[in-house]
Amino acid sequence: MSVRRWTKRVTAIAVAVGTTLALGVVGSSTASATQGFCGISWGSLPKSAPATEVAPLVGVRGGRHACYDRLVLDIRAGGANGYFVRYVDQVRQDGSGHIVPLRGGAKIEIVAIAPSYDDYGNSTFNPANRSELVNVSGWQTFRQVADAGSFEGQTTIGLGVRARLPFRVFVLDSPGGGSRIVVDVAHFW
């Protein structure tokens, strides 16, 4: 085989391999873009669920995961409390309307259809620091979790996050009764 023919064949093989690799990268980029970071496809539009029963809020806690940060609102024994969760320009205190200052590039308002008091007006949720419900220092997405008050049977929590990122919300049964409203916010799109 002549050098010229050999060079053409090697060039053709190189082009074919390069094209295959490029298509593979484009294909995986397209699949990745469709599925999102860690396969997350939640979006950032408001989420809500109606309350089937109402029981008081008794705690707020958080957790870090590989692909998202998680906020959990613990509800006393009772049914599935409803919620409204959405991005807002400012989170406001229930009743007064005062702005709740939050760190982060975006703010999520979490309204749980769960008062932070019982049927007799006794408080069921007494955090040590209402401006820092969960210590989220050094977390990937969360910047601050703050209490925005409880009024007329609902409690509002302000969640400061790094940026407007996809989130999901769902309710789980708690061991021993009660329920949990879970808010997961992805680390990336």
C-alpha positions, 0 to 999 in steps of 0.5 A, spaced: 500 500 500 502 506 498 504 512 503 498 516 500 493 511 500 495 509 507 495 516 509 488 517 506 485 511 510 488 513 517 485 520 516 478 517 514 479 512 520 481 518 525 475 522 522 470 516 523 472 515 530 472 523 532 465 523 529 463 517 533 466 520 539 463 527 538 456 524 537 457 520 543 459 527 547 453 530 544 448 525 545 450 524 553 450 532 553 443 532 550 441 526 555 444 530 561 440 536 559 434 533 559 435 529 565 438 535 569 443 534 575 443 527 578 437 526 574 433 531 577 427 534 573 423 538 578 423 545 576 422 551 580 415 553 579 410 553 585 408 547 588 402 545 593 398 540 596 391 541 600 390 539 607 386 533 609 387 534 616 391 539 620 396 538 626 401 543 629 408 544 627 413 541 632 420 542 629 424 544 623 430 540 621 435 539 615 440 535 611 445 534 606 445 529 600 449 528 594 445 532 589 440 536 594 439 540 600 433 538 604 428 541 609 423 537 613 418 540 617 415 535 623 408 535 624 405 532 630 400 526 630 395 527 625 393 527 617 397 530 611 398 537 612 398 541 606 403 546 603 404 552 598 412 552 596 414 558 591 420 562 590 418 569 592 422 576 591 421 577 599 418 572 604 414 576 609 412 575 616 405 572 617 400 577 620 404 583 620 407 583 613 414 585 615 420 582 610 424 576 613 431 578 611 434 572 608 441 570 605 442 567 598 441 569 591 433 567 591 428 566 597 423 560 597 417 561 601 414 555 605 407 555 607 405 549 611 398 548 613 400 547 620 399 552 626 405 552 631 400 552 636 395 547 639 388 548 640 389 551 646 393 557 643 400 553 647 406 554 642 408 547 639 414 550 636 419 554 640 426 554 636 432 557 640 433 562 634 427 564 629 432 567 624 437 561 624 432 555 625 437 550 622 445 551 622 446 551 614 453 554 614 457 551 609 451 547 605 451 547 598 445 550 596 441 553 603 444 559 606 439 561 611 432 558 614 428 563 618 421 562 621 416 567 618 411 566 624 404 562 624 397 566 623 390 563 622 392 556 622 398 556 618 406 557 619 411 560 614 418 558 613 423 562 609 428 559 606 434 563 603 438 559 597 444 560 593 440 561 586 433 559 583 434 552 583 429 546 582 426 544 588 420 538 590 416 538 595 412 532 598 409 529 605 411 523 608 408 519 614 413 520 621 414 513 625 410 513 631 404 518 627 404 525 624 407 527 618 413 531 615 413 536 609 419 535 605 423 540 601 429 538 597 432 544 593 437 541 588 445 543 588 445 545 580 440 545 574 
